[in-house]
């Protein structure tokens, strides 16, 4: 009897060992075959852990960031032709339908207090703004401030237990890094797309006054504006803003405002209700051989002078008061070199209005150091 029991125990041990090896190396062999009433056999995969995802899956950052990305619905007050109540007008033109334009966009919850970051063009001219969370909750939003120069806006909602996104470090972002774009394209509902960082520091695109875009090939479509661009950790790297497209849809070239820029704008909007920037009152233009010849600027060997040519100076403006004149080449602002118009705008904007700063100007006779007191940059005109 003992011999039979020992033999049985050995067989059970061997079978368990075989099952373990097969389950480890070839789990598909253990799929459960299910036969339906009509004789059809189905193969069903075993239930796995929801936390075990295939290698390369981006579900983790999507799961972390998506709850903090919201949809934004805007509407304008009803507009009627002032003559629509005139009987003769209605006789000739009929009943005029009331117009109540609505818009769709996205936003990101950036603080537990309910601050929502989005694009200025998403909420511009809106009379009513509604924020819809990923969990279905809705709330009316109050505008804290807008900055048309960077196309950013800060809203605030009042709700409890808000999901908040973690801000990333954009200085660590590199070309080729994987990113996710999260938003509400075409109003279909929250959507996650993936791609890579195609370029950094994109400027001179004519989209905003101050440009320093992250370029990505993650699909961005109408309705994604104001949504989140996140890294593989689910951290916010940028606010999706614009696309290059000939069809109106994604063509693999999208642009996002870095969170480093957005953070500075948010802080100014919270403190002052607007962003205060320096302004000197000049019309700059990037250096070219034609301009150098037009203003009779000498060359250093075969290289044009590094800087920005001033083609116009506002009368009685800060630059005029400091002695800057057309034909001057600004090479430095507050000790920082200037290589193009974008850099000049950024460096002048960083000057504190009313506080003198040194500007290095290159003229025919050489370099001249001027003392300039910037004024506050006038408010940008709203988009049409």
Buried (B, 14 or more C-beta within 10 A) or exposed (E): EEEEEEEEEEEEEEEEEEEEEEEEEEEEEEEEEEEEEEEEEEEEEEEEEEEEEEEEEBEEBBEBBBBBBBBBBBBBEEEEEEEBEEEEBEEEEEEEEEEEEEBBBBBBBBBEEBBBBBBBBBBBEBEEBBBBBBEEBEBEBEBBBBBBBBBBBBBBBEEEEBBBBEBBEBEEBEEEBBBBBBBBBEEEEBBBBBBBBBEBEBBEEEBBBBBBBBBBBBBBBBBBBBBBBBBEEBBBBBBBBBBBBEEEEBBBBBBBBBBBBBBBBBEBBBEEEBBEBBBBBBEBBBBEEEBBEEBEBEEEEEEBBBBBBBBEBEEEBBBBBBBBBEBBBBBBBBEEEBEBBBBBBBBBBBBEBEEEBEBBBBEEEEEEEBEBBBBEBEEBEEEE
